[in-house]
Each structure stands twice: as structure tokens, then as C-alpha cells.
Amino acid sequence: VMTESTKGFPRLTDLMRRMDDFVLRGLVPRVPRLEGLADRSDCMVSIYADGARFQKHVDNPNRDGRLLTTILYLNNGEPWGTKDGGELCIFPSALGAPPANFEPLGGRLVLFWADK
């Protein structure tokens, strides 16, 4: 499902179609929890200012049907350093399990459950 706003961005349109194919044709048949998934919600494309951050949260606390969050880092240029910030920190459901940190490296794809 593409919206009018992506028509001026053919590479973004192509990327979204490829991601849809990866999730809907590649993952859904192999991941039982995704059974019945037939579409995706809107895409969010963001650029964050220096010092911006998200507080710890669940992407979909209302459990409105959105199951999977997909993040693809499109940054390029200067090498990323820890002082730059921007790491994704995922806190596992298991009590006492350490968080998993993901550096925002260009080309990195991260998928996680949106409702947990």
C-alpha cells in the first residue's frame, strides 16, 4: 500500500515495495505469529536532530493489529561513533535479560515485535 506522498520518491517507493515483499511473502509464511498479516501500516521516514531521543516505550501498546516494527537505517557519509548517539535499545521480555543495543549503521535492518 503506497500513499500519494511517496510518488515523488521513486527509490523510497521501490524500497517500500521490497520491504512489503520481504515481510508478507518471506516472513509471514515462516513465522506463525504473523499468520493472517496481509498489509502494513503507514511508513515513517525520520531525520532526528542532535540530542533527540525516544523514551523507553512499546511501539503498539494498544495491540491494534500492528505486530512488527521494521527499522532500516539509511544514514551514510561520516562513520558513526558512540558519541553520536542514536542507538536502538531493545529490552527483552525475559526478566533480568540484558537489553540489546543496535548501532545506527547505514543499511542495517532491525525487526522486532511492535506490541511487546
Salt bridges, closest charged atoms under 4 A:
GLU4 OE2 - LYS7 NZ 3.62
ASP20 OD1 - ARG40 NE 2.55
ASP21 OD1 - ARG25 NH1 3.07
ASP59 OD1 - HIS57 NE2 2.79
ASP84 OD1 - LYS83 NZ 3.91
ASP115 OD2 - ARG33 NH2 2.81
